[in-house]
Amino acid sequence: MKYGIVLKLFLLTTTLCLFITGTIYIGQTIFFKQYYENQKVNDLKSSIKSFEKQYLKSNGNVQSIQQLEQDFYRTNNTWITTLDKKGNIISSNDYYVKIKINDEKNSNQFVTIPLYHLLKGEDVFKDTPTITMGEEVDLYTIEKNNIILPFYLYSVQNDSDWLNQFIWTRIDNELQMNSKELKEYNLHEKITISIKYQNQYHPNFRINQFKGIVQNVRFPEQNDVSSIIYSNSFFMERISDFQTGLLFNEQNQFTTFTTDNYDTNGIKYKLFIDPVKDKNGNISYIFAMASLQPVDEAAQMVNDYFIYMIAFVLLLTILASFYYSIKIARPLLKINNSTRKIAGLDFSERIEYFSKDEIGDISQNINLLSDTLHSHITQLQQDIEKEKQLENTRKEFISGVSHELKTPLSIMKGCISILKDGVASHKKDYYFEAMEKEVDKMDRLIIDMLELAKYESGTYKMKMESFYLDKVIEHICHQLHLEIEKTQLTIHKELTSIKVLANQHLIEQVITNYITNAIRYTPLNEHIYISTIVENEQVKVCVENKGSHIPGDQLEKVWERFYRGDMSRRRSEGSTGLGLAISKNILDLHGLQYGVMNTSDGVLFYFYLNMNR
């Protein structure tokens, strides 16, 4: 038994500790990364909303916007910029080429083209730009949904070309569905052929070709504020991809704050697109990109750390579990032996364990429990019996009331139906009087039931007092003289003037019930005898009525609620059938002797009272 407890505690503790450690490990390896990522995304969303407020306050000031972008990058380590409704960077006034169109249709027209989609920033910072002022160039643009974007620039003088790959890929994919022969040509030739075929197959967008002279060109310095954005080619590609989406999507899906995931080379990025509308109703976009690589690195670090943590916890758990399992098991064996005897109602066993800890307290408490439990068992049993008695009283009360109210309710329902149908309107007063009598019966029944339930509950507290019994009986007979005269009965009284000790009010109720019962079951013009007899320091109160007998096998049943004997002793009108049951409970509360017997020509009810000397 001892080793079984030690083994169980050891296994339970070890399993619990490993379970907790394993749960933490699984939670951090599976959910930590997602939680960390969600937290970072939510923080960036809040920061972008703050950036949006500052951006709207700048009123389009390029220097202010560039400073905001730089501050945001330093604070959140996240790339951010602002785009106009066409997807162009608003603050790109230091990275463009200005071309004068010299064809016949667009003579003397100047076009300014942002170069960040055509030239990579890191290439510009490393090498000398190949675009110079005064050289002749070919410019190709695509026009769709009132948006015009350049996608190809060709230098005739230097035989160099620059392509916005994202826009051209979309054009190439759409055109090649109907022009497979394009695959046989180089890029420059394919663009020329695309202009030929686009009007025939794709009238929803148009490719334009212009020739011109470079009037001005501007490249950012490596130390400029804007160079931070241009130096990140991956970020610029995402901006170009976004701009392409604005151009080719028939329905613009960027109407609310949007987040998107992007993976490249095993690194995850989060894109944020926040459409902004200024006070004039002009649409612009806040475009941000954050790398989730720090999240992955943190999650991996947690995984690596937990390998050592689990090994350490496992070793510590085994040592600690073995130690305190032994420490707890021994006193538990003693407590088990003692409590087994207490369970067998043997309270002689005592636990000799006096350590100053919880187990010591439990030992002392069990000893105290053993000393006091025996004395409370008897009281507990009494309380249980009393509670059962109360429950039975409630059930009988509900059952009795339900049964006894059925007849008067049925009578009242019949009267109401007759009055409602107007069958006997000339007997209206009769039916109202009948219903009134039934209501009175129900009222008396409920009052008696409440009285009976009160006495049967076992919680009623009596106040004993001294009073003259003969005066009480005379007073009751005087109150009942109308009923006595109505039934033409003769009352014979043989009373002794003597004091008794009891609850006067309750004894008056018993005597009233006895006499009332005698009046109801005594034939007309018969006699009722009331007497008091002194016997051994007690007074016997007797009420005998002449008439038919109660069958011997039913004498004890007269004390039951709603008792009904044979037809010859049927209750008369106005009886609730609870008087004798109430009397029985009152006499039981006093601890007095009582009973009923058949006489030679009637029935005698009696009870005893204690004399008060």
Secondary structure, 3 states (H helix, E strand, C coil): CHHHHHHHHHHHHHHHHHHHHHHHHHHHHHHHHHHHHHHHHHHHHHHHHHHHHHHHHCCCCHHHHHHHHHHHHHHHCCEEEEECCCCCECCCCCCEEEEEECCCCCCCEEEEEECCCCCCHHHHHHCCCCCCCCCEEEEEEEEECCEEEEEEEEECCCCEEEECHHHHHHHHHHHHCCCHHHHHCCHHHHHHHHHHHHHHHCCCCEEEEEEEEEEEEECCCCCCCCHHHHCCHHHHHHHHHHHHHHHHCCCCCCCCCEEEEEEECCEEEEEEEEEEECCCCCEEEEEEEEECHHHHHHHHHHHHHHHHHHHHHHHHHHHHHHHHHHHHHHHHHHHHHHHHHHHCCCCCCCCCCCCCCHHHHHHHHHHHHHHHHHHHHHHHHHHHHHHHHHHHHHHHHHHHHHHHHHHHHHHHHHHHHHHHHCCCHHHHHHHHHHHHHHHHHHHHHHHHHHHHHHHHCCCCCCCCEEEEHHHHHHHHHHHCHHHHHHCCCEEEEECCCCEEEECHHHHHHHHHHHHHHHHHCCCCCCEEEEEEEEECCEEEEEEEEECCCCCHHHCHHHHCCCCCCCHHHCCCCCCCCCHHHHHHHHHHHHCCCEEEEECCCEEEEEEEEEECC
